[in-house]
Amino acid sequence: MITLDRLNRKEAIRYLGGAGISLNYRMDVLMDECEKEILKTAEPRFLYLERKAPFDDILLGNDIKKHLEGCHTAVMMCATIGSEIDKLIRISQISDMARAVVLDSFASVAVEQVCQKVDEILAEKYSGKYMTFRFSPGYGDYPIEMQKEYLRILDAPRKIGLTTGDSCLLVPSKSVTAVLGISDNPIERRKRGCAICSMKGKCRFRRNGEHCGV
């Protein structure tokens, strides 16, 4: 089980900067309130499943093949902070859009911190091995439609209530699917970030000459 005690304020501010919101005393107070609301409302849950090579059924596209090249194990994972977060943000959008934006930024930070904790669990389990970074459907030429296959293999709808519709967007929205590779040998560092991101054409960070940190 994963718990969140605090959220990375600097990362939340980066999201707010991308949304064009400036910081002042009132915003600082609002951020304190929103962080507490997200921590109180979030229900972090995750699943992972180890697949031994070959894992041809998830190797659609060249980028994922390169990502898992030389790996003897693929760890498929998903994580979410729950549907109540979506409800909280939707309600705030009706009455206070600024609050909704801040809540959304902290929610994004929260699900990433859950994923980081899963990374730590796997790093400890595979101590002495080499592990790739998380690679998600929608990165590069890896079809976002693979979201459905990940959820099916992980039995995520039944186990943690994580689903997707025809659009392949995850529900709850603050959720992640990804795969990591495990190797006995050092792994070549590969490109990450804007060059392979499916959001590069509509990213709020890129519009401001920044990046998300990945």
Residue pairs with C-beta under 8 A, 6 or more apart in sequence:
1 44
2 44
2 45
2 46
2 114
2 117
2 118
3 44
4 39
4 42
4 44
4 110
4 113
4 114
5 39
6 35
6 39
7 35
7 38
7 39
7 106
7 109
7 110
7 113
8 109
8 113
9 31
9 35
11 109
11 112
11 213
12 31
12 35
12 102
12 105
12 106
12 108
12 109
13 23
13 31
13 105
14 205
14 210
14 212
14 213
15 104
15 105
15 108
15 109
16 23
16 27
16 101
16 102
16 105
17 208
17 210
18 203
18 204
18 205
18 207
18 208
18 210
19 101
19 105
19 204
20 208
21 27
21 98
21 101
21 102
27 98
27 102
30 98
30 99
30 102
31 102
31 106
33 99
34 99
34 102
34 103
34 105
34 106
35 106
37 88
37 103
38 81
38 85
38 88
38 103
38 106
38 107
38 110
39 110
41 82
41 84
41 85
41 88
42 81
42 82
42 84
42 85
42 107
42 110
43 80
43 81
43 82
43 84
44 79
44 80
44 81
44 82
44 110
44 114
45 79
45 80
45 81
45 82
45 160
45 161
45 162
46 77
46 78
46 79
46 80
46 114
46 115
46 118
46 160
47 77
47 78
47 79
47 154
47 155
47 156
47 159
47 160
48 75
48 76
48 77
48 78
48 118
48 122
48 154
49 75
49 76
49 77
49 153
49 154
50 73
50 74
50 75
51 58
51 73
51 74
51 75
51 76
52 72
52 73
53 71
53 72
53 73
53 74
55 68
55 74
57 149
58 64
58 74
58 76
58 146
58 149
58 150
58 179
59 65
59 68
60 142
60 143
60 146
61 140
61 141
61 142
61 143
62 140
62 141
63 135
63 139
63 140
63 141
63 142
63 196
64 135
64 140
64 142
64 179
66 190
67 132
67 135
67 179
67 181
67 190
68 74
68 132
68 179
68 181
70 181
70 183
70 185
70 187
71 132
71 181
71 182
71 183
71 187
72 182
72 183
72 184
73 126
73 181
73 182
74 179
74 180
74 181
74 182
75 122
75 179
75 180
75 181
75 182
76 150
76 153
76 154
76 177
76 178
76 179
77 115
77 118
77 134
77 154
77 176
77 177
77 178
77 179
77 180
78 150
78 151
78 154
78 156
78 160
78 162
78 175
78 176
78 177
78 178
79 111
79 114
79 115
79 118
79 175
79 176
80 111
80 114
80 160
80 161
80 162
80 170
80 172
80 174
80 175
80 176
81 107
81 110
81 111
81 114
81 172
81 174
81 175
82 161
82 172
82 174
83 161
83 171
83 172
85 107
85 110
85 172
85 174
86 171
86 172
86 173
86 174
88 103
89 100
89 103
89 104
89 107
90 100
92 99
92 100
92 103
93 100
107 174
108 174
110 174
111 174
111 175
111 176
112 176
115 134
115 176
115 178
119 131
119 134
119 180
122 131
122 180
122 182
123 131
126 182
129 182
129 183
129 184
130 182
130 183
130 184
130 185
130 186
130 187
131 180
131 181
131 182
131 183
131 187
132 180
132 181
132 182
132 183
132 187
133 180
133 192
134 176
134 178
134 179
134 180
135 142
135 178
135 179
135 180
136 142
136 176
136 177
136 178
136 179
137 143
137 144
137 145
137 146
137 147
137 150
137 168
137 177
138 144
138 147
138 198
138 199
139 196
139 197
139 198
140 196
140 198
144 168
144 198
145 168
146 177
147 164
147 168
147 169
147 170
147 177
148 164
148 168
150 156
150 177
150 179
151 157
151 162
151 163
151 164
151 177
156 162
156 163
157 163
161 172
162 170
162 171
162 172
162 175
163 170
163 171
164 170
164 171
165 171
170 176
170 177
181 187
192 214
193 211
193 212
193 214
194 200
194 203
194 206
194 211
197 203
197 214
200 206
203 212
205 211
205 212
